[in-house]
Amino acid sequence: MSLALCVAAGGKAVAIATTLFTLSWTHSVEKTEWAEAWRVTPQGLELTEARVKGSGAGMDPGEGARLEDGWWVWSPDTPLVPELVLASSGATVSAWKLCHAGGCLELGAKADEPVRVSVCQR
């Protein structure tokens, strides 16, 4: 059985054959870039790294963060999650950007149903 990433948004769903992806966005208040690296596992989604280009408004770098090329980078110690639910208001500075080896998807750019990202087994 192989793993894939399932993305559901606006009544549509897609399976992406990947085990690694990044999720990035621009913070709506601070206008600062944020990015996370995720791994798809049989047990759920694992956050392996977080990056932020600044701090403030609840987006301070995590414990053990180090400055690399203008980004605060750290490895969060968080449990695996079964899915990510991303807000989709259409009123924020940027959409969510999900990238994997095969390309990138822009998610949640307009008001719609929340975007759901989870593990799917094929």
All heavy atoms as an XYZ file, in Angstrom:
901
protein
N       0.849     -1.169      0.000
C       0.000      0.000      0.000
C       0.895      1.232      0.000
O       1.809      1.348      0.800
C      -0.880     -0.080      1.251
C      -1.560      1.167      1.621
S      -2.656      1.050      3.069
C      -2.401     -0.544      3.771
N       0.652      2.143     -0.934
C       1.460      3.357     -0.981
C       0.670      4.524     -0.391
O      -0.558      4.520     -0.366
C       1.869      3.669     -2.422
O       0.728      3.915     -3.213
N       1.409      5.499      0.098
C       0.796      6.668      0.713
C       0.660      7.788     -0.302
O       1.429      7.883     -1.251
C       1.652      7.152      1.880
C       1.762      6.225      3.067
C       2.762      6.778      4.054
C       0.422      6.042      3.725
N      -0.303      8.635     -0.071
C      -0.497      9.820     -0.892
C      -1.090     10.900      0.009
O      -1.565     10.628      1.107
C      -1.418      9.528     -2.063
N      -1.060     12.102     -0.480
C      -1.627     13.239      0.226
C      -2.980     13.548     -0.404
O      -3.080     13.710     -1.620
C      -0.684     14.442      0.092
C      -1.062     15.689      0.856
C      -0.983     15.438      2.358
C      -0.130     16.834      0.467
N      -4.034     13.607      0.411
C      -5.364     13.944     -0.079
C      -5.655     15.392      0.264
O      -5.489     15.818      1.406
C      -6.415     13.051      0.572
S      -6.391     11.367     -0.069
N      -6.093     16.164     -0.727
C      -6.429     17.569     -0.537
C      -7.863     17.769     -1.020
O      -8.175     17.473     -2.170
C      -5.471     18.492     -1.322
C      -5.843     19.942     -1.131
C      -4.021     18.245     -0.908
N      -8.724     18.267     -0.132
C     -10.120     18.512     -0.472
C     -10.433     19.986     -0.240
O     -10.156     20.517      0.836
C     -11.037     17.641      0.376
N     -10.970     20.637     -1.263
C     -11.302     22.064     -1.164
C     -12.433     22.394     -2.118
O     -12.412     21.967     -3.279
C     -10.075     22.915     -1.486
N     -13.397     23.150     -1.635
C     -14.466     23.622     -2.506
C     -15.230     22.525     -3.220
O     -15.604     22.686     -4.373
N     -15.426     21.397     -2.559
C     -16.172     20.301     -3.164
C     -15.366     19.433     -4.110
O     -15.894     18.505     -4.704
N     -14.095     19.719     -4.268
C     -13.217     18.911     -5.125
C     -12.142     18.256     -4.263
O     -11.724     18.814     -3.259
C     -12.557     19.775     -6.189
C     -13.531     20.417     -7.139
C     -12.826     21.273     -8.153
C     -13.840     21.961     -9.054
N     -13.199     22.848    -10.014
N     -11.695     17.092     -4.698
C     -10.635     16.383     -3.972
C      -9.597     15.887     -4.964
O      -9.918     15.558     -6.104
C     -11.217     15.214     -3.190
N      -8.357     15.856     -4.513
C      -7.270     15.361     -5.348
C      -6.311     14.565     -4.463
O      -6.106     14.899     -3.299
C      -6.535     16.525     -6.064
C      -5.892     17.465     -5.080
C      -5.508     16.007     -7.049
N      -5.770     13.490     -5.010
C      -4.742     12.708     -4.337
C      -3.413     13.015     -5.009
O      -3.312     13.000     -6.236
C      -5.051     11.218     -4.425
N      -2.402     13.324     -4.205
C      -1.081     13.667     -4.721
C      -0.107     12.594     -4.259
O       0.038     12.354     -3.055
C      -0.627     15.044     -4.203
C      -1.644     16.116     -4.619
C       0.770     15.377     -4.692
C      -1.460     17.437     -3.909
N       0.565     11.945     -5.192
C       1.527     10.895     -4.864
C       2.809     11.526     -4.336
O       3.733     11.811     -5.096
C       1.797     10.035     -6.094
N       2.840     11.789     -3.037
C       4.023     12.368     -2.418
C       4.057     12.000     -0.947
O       3.008     11.696     -0.355
C       4.048     13.902     -2.571
O       5.314     14.392     -2.148
C       2.959     14.571     -1.753
N       5.225     12.007     -0.361
C       5.334     11.797      1.084
C       5.939     13.014      1.778
O       6.063     13.026      2.997
C       6.181     10.549      1.411
O       7.457     10.674      0.796
C       5.489      9.279      0.935
N       6.307     14.037      1.003
C       6.831     15.278      1.561
C       6.143     16.461      0.891
O       5.920     16.447     -0.321
C       8.340     15.391      1.323
C       9.227     14.298      1.910
C      10.661     14.457      1.421
C       9.181     14.328      3.423
N       5.806     17.477      1.685
C       5.229     18.687      1.100
C       5.520     19.871      2.009
O       5.849     19.709      3.181
C       3.724     18.538      0.853
C       2.872     18.449      2.091
C       2.237     19.582      2.595
C       2.680     17.241      2.747
C       1.425     19.519      3.725
C       1.878     17.162      3.876
C       1.244     18.296      4.363
N       5.432     21.053      1.432
C       5.558     22.277      2.229
C       4.244     23.037      2.129
O       3.548     22.983      1.110
C       6.707     23.194      1.755
O       6.482     23.560      0.404
C       8.053     22.519      1.903
N       3.940     23.731      3.196
C       2.765     24.574      3.262
C       3.256     25.956      3.644
O       3.982     26.108      4.627
C       1.806     24.030      4.317
C       0.450     24.684      4.433
C      -0.334     24.531      3.130
C      -0.320     24.075      5.594
N       2.923     26.975      2.843
C       3.398     28.323      3.136
C       2.281     29.334      2.950
O       1.301     29.074      2.254
C       4.608     28.676      2.266
O       4.272     28.627      0.901
N       2.443     30.491      3.591
C       1.458     31.566      3.513
C       2.070     32.843      4.029
O       3.163     32.841      4.592
C       0.205     31.218      4.313
C       0.437     31.077      5.790
C       0.275     32.039      6.746
C       0.893     29.912      6.490
N       0.605     31.545      7.986
C       0.990     30.238      7.855
C       1.247     28.623      6.092
C       1.409     29.336      8.818
C       1.671     27.728      7.066
C       1.745     28.088      8.396
N       1.370     33.952      3.840
C       1.773     35.243      4.385
C       0.820     35.584      5.519
O      -0.409     35.546      5.336
C       1.721     36.338      3.303
O       2.601     35.970      2.239
C       2.144     37.686      3.868
N       1.368     35.886      6.684
C       0.552     36.199      7.861
C      -0.318     37.418      7.572
O       0.161     38.428      7.045
C       1.475     36.455      9.061
C       0.761     36.543     10.355
N       0.181     37.700     10.799
C       0.532     35.600     11.310
C      -0.374     37.493     11.979
N      -0.179     36.224     12.310
N      -1.595     37.337      7.908
C      -2.550     38.385      7.540
C      -2.333     39.709      8.266
O      -2.676     40.757      7.742
C      -3.980     37.906      7.773
O      -4.181     37.604      9.139
N      -1.748     39.685      9.468
C      -1.521     40.925     10.217
C      -0.108     41.452      9.995
O       0.102     42.603      9.628
C      -1.775     40.706     11.730
C      -1.410     41.948     12.531
C      -3.224     40.312     11.967
N       0.880     40.598     10.194
C       2.282     41.011     10.108
C       2.812     41.075      8.679
O       3.878     41.619      8.435
C       3.160     40.062     10.933
C       2.845     40.061     12.417
C       3.220     41.361     13.095
O       4.113     42.079     12.603
O       2.610     41.669     14.130
N       2.097     40.464      7.718
C       2.537     40.418      6.303
C       3.915     39.763      6.180
O       4.755     40.169      5.391
C       2.576     41.814      5.674
C       1.358     42.675      5.929
C       0.127     42.147      5.236
C      -1.015     43.130      5.284
N      -1.888     43.076      6.438
N       4.133     38.743      7.014
C       5.404     38.032      7.078
C       5.211     36.611      6.562
O       4.191     35.980      6.822
C       5.897     37.993      8.547
O       6.040     39.335      8.999
C       7.209     37.278      8.679
N       6.209     36.108      5.845
C       6.126     34.758      5.290
C       6.328     33.702      6.375
O       7.140     33.871      7.279
C       7.193     34.567      4.220
C       7.001     35.445      3.008
C       8.154     35.299      2.042
O       8.207     34.272      1.326
O       9.002     36.203      2.027
N       5.585     32.615      6.231
C       5.671     31.466      7.128
C       5.672     30.227      6.242
O       4.957     30.172      5.242
C       4.463     31.433      8.053
C       4.531     30.396      9.132
C       4.425     29.046      8.972
C       4.714     30.615     10.518
N       4.534     28.413     10.177
C       4.706     29.366     11.155
C       4.875     31.755     11.305
C       4.864     29.211     12.524
C       5.025     31.592     12.667
C       5.025     30.341     13.266
N       6.465     29.215      6.588
C       6.491     27.973      5.822
C       6.695     26.800      6.760
O       7.400     26.913      7.768
C       7.612     28.002      4.781
N       6.073     25.692      6.428
C       6.214     24.465      7.210
C       6.515     23.304      6.272
O       5.963     23.228      5.170
C       4.929     24.160      7.975
C       4.579     25.194      9.003
C       3.250     24.953      9.678
O       2.399     24.211      9.135
O       3.053     25.536     10.761
N       7.370     22.403      6.725
C       7.671     21.180      5.986
C       6.950     20.026      6.679
O       7.017     19.894      7.907
C       9.176     20.927      5.953
N       6.269     19.209      5.897
C       5.470     18.105      6.430
C       5.870     16.790      5.763
O       6.251     16.762      4.601
C       3.990     18.357      6.158
C       3.412     19.473      6.964
C       3.441     20.815      6.651
C       2.726     19.369      8.198
N       2.805     21.531      7.628
C       2.358     20.671      8.589
C       2.384     18.296      9.026
C       1.658     20.929      9.766
C       1.690     18.544     10.191
C       1.331     19.846     10.553
N       5.696     15.708      6.512
C       5.938     14.351      6.007
C       4.628     13.565      6.126
O       3.937     13.649      7.144
C       7.032     13.663      6.816
C       7.399     12.286      6.336
C       8.427     11.558      7.211
N       9.218     12.421      8.048
C      10.485     12.801      7.804
N      11.081     12.400      6.708
N      11.139     13.563      8.644
N       4.300     12.801      5.100
C       3.118     11.949      5.095
C       3.536     10.574      5.603
O       4.442      9.958      5.029
C       2.532     11.840      3.668
C       1.293     10.957      3.652
C       2.230     13.224      3.099
N       2.925     10.107      6.684
C       3.238      8.793      7.249
C       1.955      7.974      7.375
O       0.857      8.548      7.347
C       3.890      8.906      8.647
O       2.882      9.222      9.609
C       4.998      9.959      8.675
N       2.052      6.667      7.542
C       0.833      5.862      7.722
C       0.038      6.280      8.965
O      -1.166      6.096      9.025
C       1.365      4.435      7.880
C       2.702      4.441      7.218
C       3.256      5.828      7.460
N       0.714      6.854      9.955
C       0.056      7.249     11.202
C      -0.518      8.667     11.166
O      -1.237      9.067     12.065
C       1.026      7.146     12.385
C       1.515      5.747     12.685
C       2.593      5.277     11.708
O       3.369      6.064     11.176
N       2.619      3.973     11.459
N      -0.186      9.458     10.164
C      -0.690     10.823     10.062
C       0.337     11.760      9.454
O       1.349     11.336      8.905
N       0.076     13.057      9.589
C       0.969     14.087      9.046
C       1.938     14.545     10.129
O       1.526     14.864     11.249
C       0.147     15.268      8.532
C      -0.870     14.935      7.442
C      -1.740     16.145      7.136
C      -0.167     14.431      6.191
N       3.219     14.598      9.782
C       4.268     14.966     10.735
C       4.893     16.296     10.331
O       5.444     16.424      9.231
C       5.349     13.881     10.759
C       6.504     14.205     11.651
C       7.632     13.192     11.557
O       7.659     12.375     10.600
O       8.500     13.220     12.446
N       4.819     17.277     11.223
C       5.468     18.567     11.007
C       6.952     18.400     11.329
O       7.309     18.088     12.461
C       4.836     19.637     11.903
C       5.439     21.031     11.842
C       5.378     21.619     10.438
C       4.719     21.948     12.834
N       7.818     18.591     10.331
C       9.244     18.359     10.537
C      10.059     19.636     10.700
O      11.128     19.609     11.302
C       9.847     17.533      9.381
O       9.673     18.252      8.156
C       9.180     16.162      9.289
N       9.562     20.740     10.138
C      10.292     22.005     10.236
C       9.338     23.174     10.030
O       8.394     23.075      9.255
C      11.393     22.064      9.174
C      12.247     23.314      9.235
C      13.324     23.321      8.172
O      13.028     23.754      7.034
O      14.451     22.890      8.480
N       9.601     24.263     10.741
C       8.846     25.503     10.554
C       9.837     26.625     10.305
O      10.962     26.602     10.813
C       7.989     25.803     11.784
N       9.414     27.609      9.498
C      10.242     28.769      9.172
C       9.373     30.016      9.203
O       8.256     29.988      8.708
C      10.815     28.661      7.753
C      11.662     27.481      7.494
C      12.055     27.405      5.997
N      13.191     26.546      5.873
C      14.452     26.953      5.805
N      14.722     28.240      5.788
N      15.436     26.110      5.729
N       9.916     31.104      9.741
C       9.204     32.370      9.732
C      10.206     33.485      9.472
O      11.337     33.431      9.952
C       8.397     32.590     11.037
C       9.296     32.699     12.241
C       7.471     33.770     10.913
N       9.808     34.484      8.691
C      10.703     35.591      8.330
C      10.672     36.729      9.334
O      11.241     37.770      9.095
C      10.322     36.130      6.948
C      10.868     35.309      5.828
C      11.896     36.103      5.085
C      12.468     35.282      3.959
N      13.233     36.061      3.055
N      10.002     36.586     10.445
C       9.938     37.634     11.458
C       9.178     37.127     12.654
O       8.986     35.935     12.817
N       8.723     38.040     13.498
C       7.941     37.623     14.650
C       6.906     38.695     14.957
O       6.925     39.778     14.389
C       8.850     37.390     15.856
O       9.494     38.590     16.221
N       5.997     38.362     15.861
C       4.944     39.269     16.272
C       3.580     38.681     16.007
O       3.444     37.726     15.242
N       2.558     39.214     16.648
C       1.165     38.792     16.462
C       1.000     37.272     16.526
O       0.370     36.666     15.679
C       0.598     39.331     15.150
N       1.603     36.640     17.537
C       1.427     35.207     17.743
C       2.224     34.327     16.812
O       1.916     33.156     16.649
N       3.263     34.853     16.211
C       4.048     34.029     15.282
C       5.532     34.076     15.618
O       6.382     34.194     14.756
C       3.799     34.447     13.844
C       3.893     35.928     13.592
S       3.486     36.371     11.929
C       4.907     35.806     11.050
N       5.838     33.993     16.898
C       7.228     34.002     17.330
C       7.916     32.690     16.968
O       7.284     31.632     16.973
C       7.304     34.231     18.842
C       6.792     35.607     19.228
O       7.131     36.563     18.508
O       6.056     35.715     20.214
N       9.205     32.743     16.666
C       9.946     31.515     16.378
C       9.869     30.546     17.550
O       9.802     30.955     18.708
C      11.385     32.004     16.164
C      11.235     33.439     15.785
C      10.032     33.933     16.534
N       9.892     29.259     17.253
C       9.794     28.222     18.271
C      11.098     27.983     19.003
O      12.151     28.535     18.661
N      11.002     27.130     20.005
C      12.163     26.784     20.826
C      13.282     26.204     19.963
O      13.042     25.373     19.097
C      11.742     25.758     21.880
C      12.822     25.439     22.874
C      12.338     24.516     23.968
O      11.142     24.554     24.301
O      13.174     23.758     24.484
N      14.485     26.667     20.201
C      15.647     26.181     19.471
C      15.798     26.782     18.083
O      16.606     26.303     17.283
N      15.052     27.830     17.776
C      15.119     28.431     16.442
C      16.500     29.011     16.169
O      17.174     29.510     17.063
C      14.060     29.529     16.305
N      16.931     28.914     14.927
C      18.211     29.471     14.492
C      17.946     30.323     13.249
O      17.043     30.021     12.465
C      19.208     28.363     14.221
C      18.781     27.431     13.117
C      19.519     26.092     13.140
N      19.048     25.213     12.086
C      17.927     24.505     12.125
N      17.121     24.562     13.158
N      17.597     23.728     11.122
N      18.714     31.370     13.078
C      18.543     32.273     11.942
C      19.338     31.748     10.752
O      20.548     31.550     10.839
C      19.006     33.680     12.330
C      18.656     34.807     11.365
C      17.150     34.898     11.143
C      19.186     36.126     11.902
N      18.639     31.485      9.631
C      19.264     30.980      8.396
C      18.757     31.798      7.214
O      17.566     31.729      6.889
C      18.917     29.504      8.163
C      19.506     28.546      9.147
C      19.145     27.099      8.823
O      18.553     26.825      7.751
O      19.439     26.236      9.662
N      19.629     32.552      6.588
C      19.272     33.331      5.393
C      18.017     34.180      5.603
O      17.155     34.248      4.726
C      19.089     32.408      4.187
C      20.361     31.668      3.818
O      21.445     32.274      3.920
O      20.266     30.485      3.431
N      17.895     34.815      6.752
C      16.770     35.693      7.032
C      15.525     35.003      7.563
O      14.524     35.645      7.842
N      15.557     33.691      7.697
C      14.433     32.920      8.228
C      14.788     32.381      9.611
O      15.895     31.871      9.816
C      14.132     31.712      7.350
C      13.545     31.994      6.017
C      14.215     32.341      4.879
C      12.168     31.930      5.662
N      13.342     32.494      3.841
C      12.073     32.241      4.298
C      11.010     31.626      6.370
C      10.862     32.270      3.622
C       9.793     31.650      5.693
C       9.730     31.967      4.341
N      13.853     32.445     10.554
C      13.989     31.714     11.809
C      13.500     30.303     11.531
O      12.376     30.105     11.059
C      13.163     32.360     12.917
C      13.786     33.612     13.421
C      13.416     34.891     13.140
C      14.918     33.699     14.287
N      14.251     35.774     13.774
C      15.183     35.069     14.501
C      15.732     32.764     14.913
C      16.217     35.521     15.291
C      16.764     33.206     15.709
C      17.002     34.569     15.895
N      14.348     29.294     11.781
C      14.052     27.904     11.436
C      14.136     27.050     12.697
O      15.066     27.193     13.485
C      15.087     27.372     10.403
C      14.785     25.937     10.018
C      15.123     28.276      9.174
N      13.175     26.159     12.885
C      13.209     25.241     14.022
C      12.438     23.969     13.686
O      11.694     23.912     12.716
C      12.670     25.895     15.297
C      11.208     26.173     15.332
C      10.238     25.436     15.954
C      10.522     27.270     14.726
N       9.008     26.010     15.763
C       9.155     27.146     15.023
C      10.924     28.371     13.952
C       8.202     28.050     14.573
C       9.974     29.266     13.511
C       8.637     29.109     13.825
N      12.640     22.952     14.510
C      11.942     21.669     14.363
C      10.956     21.532     15.511
O      11.360     21.206     16.630
C      12.939     20.505     14.370
O      13.811     20.605     13.276
N       9.681     21.792     15.269
C       8.678     21.706     16.337
C       8.547     20.282     16.872
O       8.674     19.313     16.121
C       7.384     22.128     15.655
C       7.807     22.872     14.435
C       9.097     22.238     14.011
N       8.310     20.180     18.155
C       8.088     18.883     18.786
C       6.586     18.737     19.001
O       6.065     19.057     20.063
C       8.846     18.799     20.110
C       8.725     17.434     20.756
O       8.388     16.462     20.049
O       8.953     17.340     21.974
N       5.894     18.313     17.958
C       4.439     18.192     18.011
C       4.028     16.786     17.591
O       4.731     16.127     16.822
C       3.758     19.214     17.073
O       4.229     18.997     15.744
C       4.082     20.646     17.478
N       2.892     16.321     18.081
C       2.429     14.990     17.683
C       1.939     14.983     16.233
O       1.619     16.033     15.669
C       1.267     14.720     18.651
C       0.806     16.058     19.094
C       2.008     16.958     19.057
N       1.892     13.801     15.651
C       1.318     13.648     14.320
C      -0.158     14.040     14.370
O      -0.809     13.881     15.404
C       1.446     12.201     13.850
C       2.788     11.804     13.243
C       3.847     11.652     14.287
C       2.638     10.544     12.448
N      -0.661     14.539     13.255
C      -2.071     14.902     13.173
C      -2.729     14.121     12.040
O      -2.092     13.824     11.036
C      -2.254     16.426     12.965
C      -1.742     17.204     14.163
C      -1.571     16.899     11.700
N      -4.021     13.782     12.199
C      -4.699     13.035     11.132
C      -5.007     13.896      9.919
O      -5.059     13.388      8.795
C      -5.982     12.543     11.803
C      -6.193     13.454     12.966
C      -4.833     13.929     13.391
N      -5.222     15.200     10.142
C      -5.492     16.095      9.027
C      -5.214     17.538      9.426
O      -5.158     17.878     10.610
C      -6.940     15.966      8.527
C      -7.972     16.600      9.397
C      -9.373     16.594      8.788
O      -9.537     16.345      7.575
O     -10.316     16.852      9.545
N      -5.026     18.374      8.410
C      -4.918     19.820      8.591
C      -6.194     20.427      8.029
O      -6.635     20.041      6.942
C      -3.721     20.379      7.815
C      -2.346     19.826      8.168
C      -1.302     20.352      7.191
C      -1.981     20.191      9.594
N      -6.785     21.348      8.762
C      -7.962     22.065      8.278
C      -7.552     23.523      8.149
O      -7.224     24.177      9.135
C      -9.168     21.912      9.225
C     -10.369     22.669      8.680
C      -9.508     20.435      9.420
N      -7.528     24.020      6.916
C      -7.055     25.367      6.618
C      -8.235     26.283      6.321
O      -9.081     25.960      5.487
C      -6.110     25.330      5.410
C      -4.996     24.285      5.463
C      -4.226     24.289      4.145
C      -4.075     24.540      6.636
N      -8.271     27.423      6.980
C      -9.344     28.389      6.750
C      -9.288     28.892      5.321
O      -8.224     28.957      4.707
C      -9.212     29.552      7.730
N     -10.444     29.257      4.812
C     -10.545     29.720      3.431
C     -11.509     30.897      3.363
O     -12.616     30.782      2.875
C     -11.044     28.565      2.563
O     -11.158     28.951      1.238
N     -11.067     32.043      3.883
C     -11.962     33.206      3.958
C     -11.969     34.040      2.686
O     -12.914     34.768      2.424
C     -11.556     34.101      5.128
O     -10.332     34.761      4.833
N     -10.890     33.985      1.936
C     -10.771     34.835      0.756
C     -10.444     36.278      1.106
O     -10.328     37.117      0.230
N     -10.284     36.572      2.396
C     -10.055     37.949      2.829
C      -8.665     38.163      3.435
O      -8.400     39.203      4.005
C     -11.113     38.331      3.864
N      -7.796     37.196      3.297
C      -6.448     37.332      3.863
C      -5.466     37.813      2.795
O      -5.798     37.898      1.613
C      -5.971     36.003      4.467
O      -6.051     34.992      3.463
C      -6.826     35.596      5.663
N      -4.252     38.074      3.230
C      -3.214     38.606      2.347
C      -2.838     37.627      1.238
O      -2.564     38.028      0.113
C      -1.960     38.953      3.187
C      -0.825     39.420      2.314
C      -2.308     39.994      4.233
N      -2.816     36.348      1.564
C      -2.430     35.352      0.567
C      -3.221     34.073      0.753
O      -3.791     33.827      1.812
C      -0.933     35.037      0.686
O      -0.680     34.240      1.829
N      -3.214     33.269     -0.277
C      -3.770     31.925     -0.187
C      -2.730     31.031      0.475
O      -1.586     31.435      0.696
C      -4.084     31.417     -1.592
N      -3.125     29.824      0.783
C      -2.168     28.818      1.224
C      -1.460     28.300     -0.028
O      -2.088     28.159     -1.085
C      -2.895     27.644      1.884
C      -3.749     28.010      3.042
C      -5.086     28.312      3.014
C      -3.347     28.117      4.396
N      -5.529     28.591      4.281
C      -4.480     28.480      5.151
C      -2.135     27.942      5.060
C      -4.440     28.663      6.519
C      -2.098     28.121      6.429
C      -3.233     28.476      7.146
N      -0.196     27.987      0.076
C       0.543     27.410     -1.052
C       1.086     26.062     -0.600
O       1.874     25.980      0.341
C       1.683     28.336     -1.472
C       2.380     27.895     -2.730
C       3.373     28.954     -3.163
C       4.063     28.583     -4.445
N       5.019     29.624     -4.860
N       0.639     25.002     -1.247
C       1.083     23.652     -0.939
C       1.970     23.191     -2.081
O       1.515     23.136     -3.232
C      -0.121     22.723     -0.767
C       0.195     21.327     -0.272
C      -0.956     20.806      0.592
C       0.486     20.369     -1.399
N       3.225     22.896     -1.779
C       4.181     22.460     -2.807
C       4.695     21.059     -2.509
O       4.882     20.682     -1.346
C       5.360     23.427     -2.891
S       4.911     25.090     -3.443
N       4.934     20.307     -3.557
C       5.495     18.960     -3.478
C       6.413     18.794     -4.682
O       6.553     19.729     -5.488
C       4.375     17.905     -3.439
C       3.421     18.026     -4.584
N       3.582     17.345     -5.756
C       2.317     18.797     -4.739
C       2.598     17.659     -6.587
N       1.817     18.548     -5.998
N       7.030     17.647     -4.826
C       8.004     17.438     -5.898
C       7.413     17.680     -7.288
O       8.131     18.073     -8.201
C       8.587     16.026     -5.812
N       6.111     17.485     -7.451
C       5.490     17.636     -8.766
C       4.956     19.024     -9.070
O       4.456     19.272    -10.150
N       5.045     19.957     -8.107
C       4.545     21.301     -8.352
C       3.868     21.893     -7.127
O       3.996     21.386     -6.023
N       3.117     22.964     -7.338
C       2.469     23.680     -6.241
C       0.986     23.892     -6.542
O       0.587     23.991     -7.699
C       3.120     25.040     -6.023
S       4.845     24.958     -5.490
N       0.203     23.968     -5.470
C      -1.218     24.281     -5.552
C      -1.484     25.514     -4.711
O      -0.937     25.651     -3.619
C      -2.067     23.142     -4.977
C      -1.960     21.761     -5.586
C      -2.702     20.761     -4.701
C      -2.567     21.769     -6.971
N      -2.335     26.404     -5.191
C      -2.799     27.531     -4.387
C      -4.158     27.143     -3.840
O      -5.055     26.760     -4.588
C      -2.898     28.789     -5.245
C      -3.235     30.009     -4.439
C      -3.241     31.270     -5.281
O      -2.151     31.816     -5.519
O      -4.346     31.684     -5.691
N      -4.316     27.241     -2.514
C      -5.531     26.789     -1.855
C      -6.139     27.906     -1.014
O      -5.418     28.684     -0.398
C      -5.222     25.596     -0.941
C      -4.534     24.406     -1.599
C      -3.991     23.467     -0.548
C      -5.499     23.694     -2.521
N      -7.447     27.973     -0.964
C      -8.126     28.909     -0.080
C      -8.037     30.367     -0.484
O      -8.135     31.239      0.367
N      -7.871     30.666     -1.752
C      -7.746     32.057     -2.199
C      -9.070     32.806     -2.135
O      -9.084     34.016     -2.015
C      -7.184     32.108     -3.616
N     -10.180     32.073     -2.222
C     -11.481     32.741     -2.148
C     -12.313     32.085     -1.052
O     -12.035     30.957     -0.631
C     -12.208     32.667     -3.488
C     -12.467     31.264     -3.978
C     -13.135     31.274     -5.329
C     -13.395     29.831     -5.756
N     -14.138     29.748     -6.971
N     -13.330     32.804     -0.615
C     -14.193     32.266      0.435
C     -14.854     30.987     -0.070
O     -15.451     30.960     -1.138
C     -15.234     33.299      0.822
N     -14.695     29.936      0.673
C     -15.196     28.635      0.274
C     -15.195     27.747      1.513
O     -14.965     28.203      2.611
C     -14.287     28.052     -0.815
C     -15.037     27.176     -1.813
O     -16.151     26.736     -1.508
O     -14.496     26.949     -2.903
N     -15.382     26.485      1.300
C     -15.268     25.526      2.394
C     -13.824     25.474      2.863
O     -12.913     25.766      2.090
C     -15.679     24.140      1.907
C     -17.102     24.039      1.428
C     -17.395     22.689      0.785
O     -16.590     21.745      0.956
O     -18.417     22.587      0.122
N     -13.595     25.066      4.110
C     -12.201     24.905      4.551
C     -11.474     23.884      3.675
O     -12.080     22.994      3.094
C     -12.346     24.361      5.969
C     -13.737     24.670      6.391
C     -14.558     24.731      5.134
N     -10.175     24.041      3.590
C      -9.322     23.108      2.859
C      -8.906     22.023      3.837
O      -8.465     22.318      4.948
C      -8.079     23.830      2.296
C      -7.154     22.842      1.611
C      -8.495     24.949      1.363
N      -9.043     20.779      3.449
C      -8.652     19.655      4.307
C      -7.518     18.897      3.638
O      -7.618     18.509      2.479
C      -9.840     18.734      4.556
C     -10.965     19.424      5.308
C     -12.078     18.461      5.680
N     -13.102     19.119      6.439
C     -13.058     19.335      7.757
N     -12.019     18.917      8.436
N     -14.046     19.955      8.374
N      -6.444     18.698      4.400
C      -5.260     17.997      3.917
C      -5.054     16.790      4.835
O      -4.985     16.950      6.059
C      -4.028     18.906      3.945
C      -2.790     18.177      3.439
C      -4.270     20.186      3.139
N      -4.961     15.600      4.261
C      -4.828     14.397      5.082
C      -4.064     13.311      4.318
O      -3.759     13.459      3.139
C      -6.224     13.864      5.478
O      -6.955     13.530      4.321
N      -3.816     12.216      5.004
C      -3.166     11.054      4.407
C      -4.242     10.224      3.727
O      -5.307      9.991      4.284
C      -2.478     10.188      5.496
C      -1.847      8.951      4.873
C      -1.459     11.004      6.260
N      -3.970      9.794      2.504
C      -4.865      8.817      1.879
C      -4.012      7.631      1.475
O      -2.855      7.791      1.096
C      -5.634      9.415      0.711
S      -4.685     10.221     -0.574
N      -4.570      6.469      1.615
C      -3.839      5.265      1.262
C      -4.417      4.704     -0.018
O      -5.628      4.623     -0.175
C      -3.922      4.256      2.411
C      -3.265      4.838      3.663
C      -3.313      3.888      4.828
O      -3.887      2.814      4.762
N      -2.689      4.291      5.911
N      -3.507      4.367     -0.939
C      -3.953      3.918     -2.256
C      -3.545      2.501     -2.482
O      -2.668      2.007     -1.914
C      -3.372      4.800     -3.359
C      -3.485      6.232     -3.069
C      -2.938      7.156     -4.097
N      -1.671      6.747     -4.675
C      -1.255      7.126     -5.863
N      -1.981      7.900     -6.583
N      -0.117      6.750     -6.345
